[in-house]
Amino acid sequence: MEKTVANRIAFAQTRDLLLEGQNVRICVQGQSMLPFFRSGSVITLRPLRHEDLQLKNIYSIISNSIWETSKKI
């Protein structure tokens, strides 16, 4: 069974799960992160660890309920 949830609800739940230390799998929508992610791809978000802080990694940052995802080069 497939269920559609408003972004604000999905993002809030995702944020809460990440803060609890859990991984979250999501389906990418849109093309803004091409060529790294394609619409329909399933990716795993996980809490940031110190060893993740490297060039060329992709980070998603939540600040004041606004999500920003970018590749640090």
C-alpha positions in Angstrom: 0.0 0.0 0.0 1.4 3.4 -1.0 0.6 6.5 1.0 1.3 10.2 0.1 2.3 12.4 3.0 2.7 16.2 2.9 6.4 17.3 2.8 6.2 19.2 6.0 5.0 16.1 7.8 7.5 13.8 6.1 10.4 16.2 6.8 9.4 16.6 10.5 9.2 12.8 10.9 12.5 12.3 9.1 14.2 14.9 11.3 12.9 13.3 14.4 14.1 9.8 13.4 17.5 11.2 12.5 17.8 12.9 15.9 17.0 9.5 17.5 20.0 8.1 15.6 18.0 6.1 13.1 18.5 5.8 9.3 15.7 6.8 7.0 15.2 5.6 3.4 13.5 8.1 1.0 12.5 8.2 -2.6 14.1 11.1 -4.5 11.6 13.4 -6.2 12.8 15.9 -8.9 16.0 16.6 -10.7 17.7 19.2 -8.6 20.6 16.9 -7.5 21.5 15.5 -10.9 23.7 13.8 -11.7 24.1 12.5 -8.1 20.5 11.5 -7.5 17.8 10.8 -10.1 14.1 11.1 -9.5 12.8 7.7 -8.3 16.1 6.7 -6.7 15.9 5.4 -3.2 18.6 6.9 -0.9 19.4 6.4 2.8 19.7 9.4 5.2 21.6 8.9 8.4 22.8 11.0 11.2 26.1 12.8 10.5 29.2 11.2 12.0 32.6 12.9 12.4 34.2 10.6 9.8 31.6 11.7 7.3 33.1 15.2 7.1 35.0 14.8 3.9 35.2 16.6 0.6 32.9 15.2 -2.1 30.3 13.8 0.3 26.7 15.0 0.1 25.1 16.5 3.2 21.5 17.4 4.0 21.3 20.0 6.7 18.1 21.0 8.6 18.0 24.5 10.0 14.8 26.2 11.2 12.7 23.5 9.4 14.4 24.3 6.1 16.3 21.4 4.4 19.4 22.1 2.3 21.2 19.4 0.4 24.5 19.9 -1.3 27.7 18.3 -2.3 30.8 19.7 -0.7 33.7 19.9 -3.1 
